[in-house]
Amino acid sequence: MIPKHYKNYKENNYKLTTGTGFKGYIECDYKTLVETFGTPDCECDGYKMDRQWALKFEDGTVATIYNMKNGKNYLGPQQGLAPEDIKKWHVGGFSKEAVTLVEMSIEAKELLLLK
C-alpha cells in the first residue's frame, strides 16, 4: 500500500498534533523530506527542535517529523547540526502507523525520483 494523499499542515498544527507522542525514528536526509512532504512548519519550539512537519494522511493518521535536541537551537551554533546535516529524525503520532506511513511515503517518492 502506498499512501495516496496527505496534507502538510503549515498553520494551526497545534490542534492537529496535541496528544501525539514519539513513535519511532526514520533515517533520511533533509532534502528527501522536503521533496516528499514540502517545506517544514515554522512552528517549532525554538529550543529542542529546529524543523517539524505536521501531516495528516488520507486515512486520518496524524504524523509529525522533527529533530530533537541535536540542532542549533538546542546545542548552539558550534555543536548543533544544521537541518541539512541531520540524518535521523523522530516520528510522532497517535499510533505506530504514523511511522509506517511516513516511511512508505518516502520510499514511494524515492521510487518516482529514480524513474
C-alpha positions in Angstrom: 0.0 0.0 0.0 1.3 3.4 -1.0 -0.2 6.3 1.0 -2.1 8.3 -1.6 -2.7 11.7 0.0 -1.5 13.7 3.0 -1.7 17.3 3.9 1.2 19.2 5.4 -0.4 21.5 8.0 1.5 24.8 8.0 -0.8 26.7 10.3 -2.7 25.7 13.4 -0.9 22.4 13.7 -1.2 22.6 17.5 -4.8 21.3 17.4 -3.8 18.5 15.0 -0.8 17.3 16.9 -1.9 17.8 20.5 -1.5 14.5 22.3 0.8 12.9 19.8 4.0 11.3 21.1 7.2 9.7 19.9 6.6 6.5 17.9 9.9 5.8 16.2 12.8 7.1 14.0 13.4 7.4 10.3 16.8 7.7 8.7 16.5 10.2 5.9 18.2 13.4 4.8 16.5 16.8 5.0 16.4 17.2 1.2 14.4 14.0 0.8 12.0 15.1 3.5 11.4 18.4 1.7 11.0 16.7 -1.6 8.5 14.3 -0.1 6.5 16.5 2.3 7.2 20.1 1.3 8.8 22.7 3.4 8.6 22.1 7.2 6.4 24.1 9.6 7.8 27.2 11.1 6.1 26.5 14.4 9.0 24.8 16.2 9.5 25.3 19.9 12.7 27.3 19.2 14.5 25.3 21.8 14.6 21.5 21.4 13.6 21.4 17.7 14.7 23.1 14.6 12.3 21.7 12.0 9.0 19.9 12.1 6.4 18.6 9.7 2.8 18.0 10.8 1.0 15.6 8.5 -2.5 14.1 8.2 -2.9 11.2 5.9 -6.0 10.3 3.9 -6.9 7.6 6.4 -6.8 10.1 9.3 -3.4 9.1 10.6 -1.5 12.1 12.1 2.3 12.1 11.9 4.9 14.6 13.0 8.5 14.5 11.8 11.0 16.5 13.8 14.6 16.7 15.1 15.1 16.7 18.8 18.0 18.1 20.8 20.5 17.7 18.0 20.2 21.0 16.2 21.5 24.5 16.6 18.5 25.6 18.7 19.4 23.2 21.5 23.2 22.7 21.1 24.1 26.2 19.8 25.8 27.2 16.5 29.1 25.4 17.2 27.8 21.9 18.2 24.3 21.8 16.8 23.6 20.2 13.4 22.2 22.2 10.5 18.9 20.7 9.3 20.8 19.6 6.1 23.2 17.6 8.2 20.5 15.7 10.2 20.1 12.1 9.1 18.0 10.6 11.9 14.5 12.1 12.6 11.9 11.5 15.2 8.4 10.5 14.1 5.4 11.2 16.4 1.8 10.3 16.2 -1.1 8.6 18.0 0.0 5.2 16.7 2.9 3.4 15.1 1.0 3.6 11.8 2.4 7.2 11.6 6.0 5.8 11.2 4.8 3.2 8.6 3.0 5.8 6.5 6.0 8.3 6.7 8.4 5.5 5.6 6.1 4.4 2.8 5.7 7.9 1.5 9.5 8.5 1.4 10.0 5.1 -0.3 7.3 5.9 -2.9 8.8 9.3 -3.6 12.3 7.9 -4.0 11.0 5.3 -6.5 9.4 8.1 -8.5 12.6 10.1 -8.5 14.5 7.1 -9.9 12.3 6.9 -13.0 
